[in-house]
Amino acid sequence: MKVFGFAGWSGSGKTTLIEQLIPRFVQRALRVSLIKHAHHTFDVDHPGKDSYRHRHAGAFEILVTSSRRWVLMHELRGAQEPSFEEQVKRVSPCDLLLVEGFKFAPIPKLEVWRAATGEPLLHPNDPHIVAVASDAKVETKLPLLDLNDVDGIAQFILKKLELK
């Protein structure tokens, strides 16, 4: 399994870029999975649903399954968040695991940067960033990719991971 990450500040376009890249990788017959790190409380369950009621009653894990998909919700209930490495072990085998967030994970990453965010570049402080994708001119020694050239970014990632 090859692992490739996307780092960048909120509003830089990471999610949109990943959404555009996934079909390009799938068209190449790659099995693609994704880990997204959320920096805030999030919920995939909704009030009134049985699973929501069971979780709020105190269940540690709830597995919801159907003929189309299944999801396992695990409540930490005060326990420490699992490490990136532990989370990767939970993912089913695939050809390409994309990672959004986990800025400090020791994996090759593409920095997605827009001047409009007003935030500094990450790559000067992250040796795992292998290129920058931006819609602006960026002073960098790393490869600079046009954020609007999704095909070019896909080719860069495939080549970098030797998945051509």
Rosetta constraint file for C-alpha pairs under 8 A:
AtomPair CA 1 CA 93 HARMONIC 6.77 0.50
AtomPair CA 1 CA 94 HARMONIC 5.77 0.50
AtomPair CA 1 CA 95 HARMONIC 4.93 0.50
AtomPair CA 1 CA 96 HARMONIC 5.77 0.50
AtomPair CA 1 CA 97 HARMONIC 6.88 0.50
AtomPair CA 2 CA 95 HARMONIC 6.10 0.50
AtomPair CA 2 CA 96 HARMONIC 4.88 0.50
AtomPair CA 2 CA 97 HARMONIC 6.09 0.50
AtomPair CA 2 CA 161 HARMONIC 6.71 0.50
AtomPair CA 3 CA 96 HARMONIC 5.89 0.50
AtomPair CA 3 CA 97 HARMONIC 4.74 0.50
AtomPair CA 3 CA 98 HARMONIC 5.97 0.50
AtomPair CA 3 CA 99 HARMONIC 7.33 0.50
AtomPair CA 3 CA 107 HARMONIC 6.86 0.50
AtomPair CA 3 CA 108 HARMONIC 7.48 0.50
AtomPair CA 4 CA 96 HARMONIC 7.54 0.50
AtomPair CA 4 CA 97 HARMONIC 6.40 0.50
AtomPair CA 4 CA 98 HARMONIC 5.13 0.50
AtomPair CA 4 CA 99 HARMONIC 6.10 0.50
AtomPair CA 4 CA 107 HARMONIC 6.38 0.50
AtomPair CA 4 CA 108 HARMONIC 5.47 0.50
AtomPair CA 4 CA 109 HARMONIC 5.74 0.50
AtomPair CA 4 CA 110 HARMONIC 7.93 0.50
AtomPair CA 4 CA 157 HARMONIC 7.84 0.50
AtomPair CA 5 CA 98 HARMONIC 5.65 0.50
AtomPair CA 5 CA 99 HARMONIC 4.35 0.50
AtomPair CA 5 CA 100 HARMONIC 5.87 0.50
AtomPair CA 5 CA 101 HARMONIC 7.50 0.50
AtomPair CA 5 CA 107 HARMONIC 6.60 0.50
AtomPair CA 5 CA 108 HARMONIC 6.10 0.50
AtomPair CA 5 CA 109 HARMONIC 4.26 0.50
AtomPair CA 5 CA 110 HARMONIC 6.27 0.50
AtomPair CA 6 CA 14 HARMONIC 6.53 0.50
AtomPair CA 6 CA 98 HARMONIC 7.73 0.50
AtomPair CA 6 CA 99 HARMONIC 6.13 0.50
AtomPair CA 6 CA 100 HARMONIC 5.10 0.50
AtomPair CA 6 CA 101 HARMONIC 6.56 0.50
AtomPair CA 6 CA 103 HARMONIC 7.87 0.50
AtomPair CA 6 CA 109 HARMONIC 5.19 0.50
AtomPair CA 6 CA 110 HARMONIC 4.90 0.50
AtomPair CA 6 CA 111 HARMONIC 5.91 0.50
AtomPair CA 6 CA 112 HARMONIC 6.87 0.50
AtomPair CA 7 CA 14 HARMONIC 7.31 0.50
AtomPair CA 7 CA 100 HARMONIC 6.63 0.50
AtomPair CA 7 CA 101 HARMONIC 5.88 0.50
AtomPair CA 7 CA 102 HARMONIC 7.62 0.50
AtomPair CA 7 CA 103 HARMONIC 5.58 0.50
AtomPair CA 7 CA 109 HARMONIC 6.48 0.50
AtomPair CA 7 CA 110 HARMONIC 6.15 0.50
AtomPair CA 7 CA 111 HARMONIC 4.80 0.50
AtomPair CA 7 CA 112 HARMONIC 6.13 0.50
AtomPair CA 7 CA 122 HARMONIC 7.88 0.50
AtomPair CA 8 CA 12 HARMONIC 6.13 0.50
AtomPair CA 8 CA 14 HARMONIC 6.86 0.50
AtomPair CA 8 CA 101 HARMONIC 7.82 0.50
AtomPair CA 8 CA 103 HARMONIC 7.81 0.50
AtomPair CA 8 CA 111 HARMONIC 5.55 0.50
AtomPair CA 8 CA 112 HARMONIC 5.06 0.50
AtomPair CA 8 CA 113 HARMONIC 6.02 0.50
AtomPair CA 8 CA 122 HARMONIC 7.16 0.50
AtomPair CA 9 CA 112 HARMONIC 7.86 0.50
AtomPair CA 9 CA 113 HARMONIC 7.33 0.50
AtomPair CA 9 CA 117 HARMONIC 7.30 0.50
AtomPair CA 9 CA 119 HARMONIC 7.02 0.50
AtomPair CA 10 CA 117 HARMONIC 7.67 0.50
AtomPair CA 11 CA 117 HARMONIC 6.50 0.50
AtomPair CA 12 CA 112 HARMONIC 6.04 0.50
AtomPair CA 12 CA 113 HARMONIC 5.51 0.50
AtomPair CA 12 CA 114 HARMONIC 5.44 0.50
AtomPair CA 12 CA 117 HARMONIC 6.58 0.50
AtomPair CA 13 CA 17 HARMONIC 6.09 0.50
AtomPair CA 13 CA 112 HARMONIC 6.74 0.50
AtomPair CA 13 CA 113 HARMONIC 7.87 0.50
AtomPair CA 14 CA 18 HARMONIC 6.15 0.50
AtomPair CA 14 CA 100 HARMONIC 7.27 0.50
AtomPair CA 14 CA 112 HARMONIC 6.15 0.50
AtomPair CA 15 CA 19 HARMONIC 6.06 0.50
AtomPair CA 15 CA 100 HARMONIC 7.60 0.50
AtomPair CA 16 CA 20 HARMONIC 6.33 0.50
AtomPair CA 17 CA 21 HARMONIC 6.15 0.50
AtomPair CA 17 CA 147 HARMONIC 7.91 0.50
AtomPair CA 17 CA 150 HARMONIC 7.27 0.50
AtomPair CA 18 CA 22 HARMONIC 6.09 0.50
AtomPair CA 19 CA 23 HARMONIC 7.60 0.50
AtomPair CA 20 CA 24 HARMONIC 7.32 0.50
AtomPair CA 20 CA 150 HARMONIC 6.97 0.50
AtomPair CA 21 CA 25 HARMONIC 6.45 0.50
AtomPair CA 21 CA 150 HARMONIC 6.66 0.50
AtomPair CA 21 CA 151 HARMONIC 7.84 0.50
AtomPair CA 21 CA 154 HARMONIC 6.26 0.50
AtomPair CA 22 CA 26 HARMONIC 6.14 0.50
AtomPair CA 22 CA 32 HARMONIC 7.08 0.50
AtomPair CA 23 CA 27 HARMONIC 5.98 0.50
AtomPair CA 24 CA 28 HARMONIC 6.75 0.50
AtomPair CA 24 CA 151 HARMONIC 7.67 0.50
AtomPair CA 24 CA 154 HARMONIC 7.13 0.50
AtomPair CA 25 CA 29 HARMONIC 6.96 0.50
AtomPair CA 25 CA 30 HARMONIC 5.72 0.50
AtomPair CA 25 CA 31 HARMONIC 7.94 0.50
AtomPair CA 25 CA 32 HARMONIC 7.25 0.50
AtomPair CA 25 CA 154 HARMONIC 7.48 0.50
AtomPair CA 26 CA 30 HARMONIC 4.99 0.50
AtomPair CA 26 CA 31 HARMONIC 6.38 0.50
AtomPair CA 26 CA 32 HARMONIC 6.77 0.50
AtomPair CA 30 CA 94 HARMONIC 7.82 0.50
AtomPair CA 30 CA 95 HARMONIC 5.71 0.50
AtomPair CA 30 CA 96 HARMONIC 6.94 0.50
AtomPair CA 31 CA 94 HARMONIC 5.16 0.50
AtomPair CA 31 CA 95 HARMONIC 5.10 0.50
AtomPair CA 31 CA 96 HARMONIC 6.37 0.50
AtomPair CA 32 CA 94 HARMONIC 6.01 0.50
AtomPair CA 32 CA 95 HARMONIC 6.11 0.50
AtomPair CA 32 CA 96 HARMONIC 4.88 0.50
AtomPair CA 32 CA 97 HARMONIC 5.86 0.50
AtomPair CA 32 CA 98 HARMONIC 7.33 0.50
AtomPair CA 33 CA 91 HARMONIC 7.77 0.50
AtomPair CA 33 CA 94 HARMONIC 6.62 0.50
AtomPair CA 33 CA 96 HARMONIC 6.39 0.50
AtomPair CA 33 CA 97 HARMONIC 4.84 0.50
AtomPair CA 33 CA 98 HARMONIC 6.19 0.50
AtomPair CA 34 CA 97 HARMONIC 5.43 0.50
AtomPair CA 34 CA 98 HARMONIC 4.66 0.50
AtomPair CA 34 CA 99 HARMONIC 5.69 0.50
AtomPair CA 34 CA 100 HARMONIC 7.60 0.50
AtomPair CA 35 CA 88 HARMONIC 7.88 0.50
AtomPair CA 35 CA 97 HARMONIC 7.36 0.50
AtomPair CA 35 CA 98 HARMONIC 6.38 0.50
AtomPair CA 35 CA 99 HARMONIC 4.87 0.50
AtomPair CA 35 CA 100 HARMONIC 6.30 0.50
AtomPair CA 36 CA 99 HARMONIC 5.88 0.50
AtomPair CA 36 CA 100 HARMONIC 4.70 0.50
AtomPair CA 36 CA 101 HARMONIC 5.98 0.50
AtomPair CA 36 CA 102 HARMONIC 7.97 0.50
AtomPair CA 37 CA 99 HARMONIC 7.98 0.50
AtomPair CA 37 CA 100 HARMONIC 6.29 0.50
AtomPair CA 37 CA 101 HARMONIC 5.00 0.50
AtomPair CA 37 CA 102 HARMONIC 6.11 0.50
AtomPair CA 38 CA 42 HARMONIC 7.24 0.50
AtomPair CA 38 CA 101 HARMONIC 7.34 0.50
AtomPair CA 45 CA 49 HARMONIC 7.39 0.50
AtomPair CA 45 CA 51 HARMONIC 7.22 0.50
AtomPair CA 45 CA 52 HARMONIC 5.74 0.50
AtomPair CA 46 CA 52 HARMONIC 6.00 0.50
AtomPair CA 47 CA 52 HARMONIC 5.85 0.50
AtomPair CA 47 CA 53 HARMONIC 7.19 0.50
AtomPair CA 48 CA 52 HARMONIC 6.64 0.50
AtomPair CA 48 CA 53 HARMONIC 6.68 0.50
AtomPair CA 49 CA 53 HARMONIC 6.35 0.50
AtomPair CA 50 CA 54 HARMONIC 6.19 0.50
AtomPair CA 51 CA 55 HARMONIC 6.05 0.50
AtomPair CA 51 CA 62 HARMONIC 6.66 0.50
AtomPair CA 51 CA 64 HARMONIC 7.29 0.50
AtomPair CA 52 CA 56 HARMONIC 6.11 0.50
AtomPair CA 53 CA 57 HARMONIC 6.07 0.50
AtomPair CA 54 CA 58 HARMONIC 6.69 0.50
AtomPair CA 54 CA 59 HARMONIC 5.95 0.50
AtomPair CA 54 CA 62 HARMONIC 7.66 0.50
AtomPair CA 55 CA 59 HARMONIC 4.84 0.50
AtomPair CA 55 CA 60 HARMONIC 7.08 0.50
AtomPair CA 55 CA 61 HARMONIC 7.43 0.50
AtomPair CA 55 CA 62 HARMONIC 6.90 0.50
AtomPair CA 55 CA 75 HARMONIC 7.88 0.50
AtomPair CA 59 CA 75 HARMONIC 7.83 0.50
AtomPair CA 60 CA 74 HARMONIC 6.07 0.50
AtomPair CA 60 CA 75 HARMONIC 5.39 0.50
AtomPair CA 60 CA 76 HARMONIC 7.61 0.50
AtomPair CA 60 CA 77 HARMONIC 7.75 0.50
AtomPair CA 61 CA 72 HARMONIC 6.90 0.50
AtomPair CA 61 CA 73 HARMONIC 5.53 0.50
AtomPair CA 61 CA 74 HARMONIC 4.53 0.50
AtomPair CA 61 CA 75 HARMONIC 6.26 0.50
AtomPair CA 62 CA 72 HARMONIC 5.75 0.50
AtomPair CA 62 CA 73 HARMONIC 5.23 0.50
AtomPair CA 62 CA 74 HARMONIC 6.71 0.50
AtomPair CA 63 CA 70 HARMONIC 7.03 0.50
AtomPair CA 63 CA 71 HARMONIC 5.71 0.50
AtomPair CA 63 CA 72 HARMONIC 4.33 0.50
AtomPair CA 63 CA 73 HARMONIC 6.32 0.50
AtomPair CA 64 CA 70 HARMONIC 5.51 0.50
AtomPair CA 64 CA 71 HARMONIC 5.41 0.50
AtomPair CA 64 CA 72 HARMONIC 6.47 0.50
AtomPair CA 65 CA 69 HARMONIC 6.02 0.50
AtomPair CA 65 CA 70 HARMONIC 4.11 0.50
AtomPair CA 65 CA 71 HARMONIC 6.51 0.50
AtomPair CA 66 CA 70 HARMONIC 6.13 0.50
AtomPair CA 76 CA 80 HARMONIC 7.12 0.50
AtomPair CA 76 CA 81 HARMONIC 7.17 0.50
AtomPair CA 82 CA 86 HARMONIC 5.92 0.50
AtomPair CA 82 CA 87 HARMONIC 6.50 0.50
AtomPair CA 83 CA 87 HARMONIC 6.34 0.50
AtomPair CA 84 CA 88 HARMONIC 6.27 0.50
AtomPair CA 84 CA 102 HARMONIC 7.23 0.50
AtomPair CA 84 CA 105 HARMONIC 6.86 0.50
AtomPair CA 85 CA 89 HARMONIC 6.52 0.50
AtomPair CA 86 CA 90 HARMONIC 6.86 0.50
AtomPair CA 87 CA 91 HARMONIC 7.05 0.50
AtomPair CA 104 CA 126 HARMONIC 7.43 0.50
AtomPair CA 106 CA 128 HARMONIC 6.11 0.50
AtomPair CA 107 CA 128 HARMONIC 5.92 0.50
AtomPair CA 108 CA 128 HARMONIC 5.07 0.50
AtomPair CA 108 CA 129 HARMONIC 5.79 0.50
AtomPair CA 108 CA 130 HARMONIC 6.08 0.50
AtomPair CA 109 CA 128 HARMONIC 6.01 0.50
AtomPair CA 109 CA 129 HARMONIC 4.54 0.50
AtomPair CA 109 CA 130 HARMONIC 5.82 0.50
AtomPair CA 109 CA 131 HARMONIC 7.27 0.50
AtomPair CA 110 CA 129 HARMONIC 5.64 0.50
AtomPair CA 110 CA 130 HARMONIC 6.01 0.50
AtomPair CA 110 CA 131 HARMONIC 5.19 0.50
AtomPair CA 110 CA 132 HARMONIC 5.67 0.50
AtomPair CA 110 CA 133 HARMONIC 6.85 0.50
AtomPair CA 111 CA 122 HARMONIC 7.12 0.50
AtomPair CA 111 CA 123 HARMONIC 6.93 0.50
AtomPair CA 111 CA 129 HARMONIC 6.33 0.50
AtomPair CA 111 CA 130 HARMONIC 7.92 0.50
AtomPair CA 111 CA 131 HARMONIC 6.32 0.50
AtomPair CA 111 CA 132 HARMONIC 4.68 0.50
AtomPair CA 111 CA 133 HARMONIC 6.06 0.50
AtomPair CA 112 CA 132 HARMONIC 6.03 0.50
AtomPair CA 112 CA 133 HARMONIC 4.92 0.50
AtomPair CA 112 CA 134 HARMONIC 6.03 0.50
AtomPair CA 112 CA 147 HARMONIC 7.58 0.50
AtomPair CA 113 CA 121 HARMONIC 6.95 0.50
AtomPair CA 113 CA 132 HARMONIC 7.07 0.50
AtomPair CA 113 CA 133 HARMONIC 6.28 0.50
AtomPair CA 113 CA 134 HARMONIC 5.10 0.50
AtomPair CA 113 CA 135 HARMONIC 7.70 0.50
AtomPair CA 114 CA 118 HARMONIC 7.87 0.50
AtomPair CA 114 CA 134 HARMONIC 5.77 0.50
AtomPair CA 114 CA 135 HARMONIC 6.32 0.50
AtomPair CA 114 CA 136 HARMONIC 6.88 0.50
AtomPair CA 115 CA 119 HARMONIC 7.20 0.50
AtomPair CA 115 CA 136 HARMONIC 7.05 0.50
AtomPair CA 122 CA 126 HARMONIC 6.35 0.50
AtomPair CA 123 CA 127 HARMONIC 6.78 0.50
AtomPair CA 123 CA 128 HARMONIC 7.93 0.50
AtomPair CA 123 CA 129 HARMONIC 5.67 0.50
AtomPair CA 123 CA 132 HARMONIC 7.93 0.50
AtomPair CA 130 CA 142 HARMONIC 6.49 0.50
AtomPair CA 130 CA 143 HARMONIC 7.38 0.50
AtomPair CA 131 CA 142 HARMONIC 5.18 0.50
AtomPair CA 131 CA 143 HARMONIC 4.86 0.50
AtomPair CA 131 CA 144 HARMONIC 6.03 0.50
AtomPair CA 131 CA 145 HARMONIC 7.27 0.50
AtomPair CA 132 CA 142 HARMONIC 6.79 0.50
AtomPair CA 132 CA 143 HARMONIC 6.35 0.50
AtomPair CA 132 CA 144 HARMONIC 5.01 0.50
AtomPair CA 132 CA 145 HARMONIC 6.01 0.50
AtomPair CA 133 CA 144 HARMONIC 5.90 0.50
AtomPair CA 133 CA 145 HARMONIC 4.52 0.50
AtomPair CA 133 CA 146 HARMONIC 5.59 0.50
AtomPair CA 133 CA 147 HARMONIC 4.87 0.50
AtomPair CA 133 CA 153 HARMONIC 7.89 0.50
AtomPair CA 134 CA 138 HARMONIC 7.53 0.50
AtomPair CA 134 CA 144 HARMONIC 7.36 0.50
AtomPair CA 134 CA 145 HARMONIC 6.45 0.50
AtomPair CA 134 CA 146 HARMONIC 5.56 0.50
AtomPair CA 134 CA 147 HARMONIC 4.70 0.50
AtomPair CA 135 CA 146 HARMONIC 5.93 0.50
AtomPair CA 135 CA 147 HARMONIC 5.30 0.50
AtomPair CA 135 CA 148 HARMONIC 6.90 0.50
AtomPair CA 138 CA 144 HARMONIC 7.40 0.50
AtomPair CA 140 CA 144 HARMONIC 7.43 0.50
AtomPair CA 145 CA 149 HARMONIC 7.53 0.50
AtomPair CA 145 CA 152 HARMONIC 7.54 0.50
AtomPair CA 145 CA 153 HARMONIC 6.65 0.50
AtomPair CA 146 CA 150 HARMONIC 7.96 0.50
AtomPair CA 146 CA 152 HARMONIC 7.90 0.50
AtomPair CA 146 CA 153 HARMONIC 7.74 0.50
AtomPair CA 147 CA 153 HARMONIC 7.69 0.50
AtomPair CA 149 CA 153 HARMONIC 6.35 0.50
AtomPair CA 150 CA 154 HARMONIC 6.09 0.50
AtomPair CA 151 CA 155 HARMONIC 6.20 0.50
AtomPair CA 152 CA 156 HARMONIC 6.18 0.50
AtomPair CA 153 CA 157 HARMONIC 6.27 0.50
AtomPair CA 154 CA 158 HARMONIC 6.17 0.50
AtomPair CA 155 CA 159 HARMONIC 6.06 0.50
AtomPair CA 156 CA 160 HARMONIC 6.01 0.50
AtomPair CA 157 CA 161 HARMONIC 6.11 0.50
AtomPair CA 158 CA 162 HARMONIC 5.82 0.50
AtomPair CA 158 CA 163 HARMONIC 4.84 0.50
AtomPair CA 158 CA 164 HARMONIC 5.49 0.50
AtomPair CA 159 CA 163 HARMONIC 6.19 0.50
AtomPair CA 159 CA 164 HARMONIC 5.92 0.50
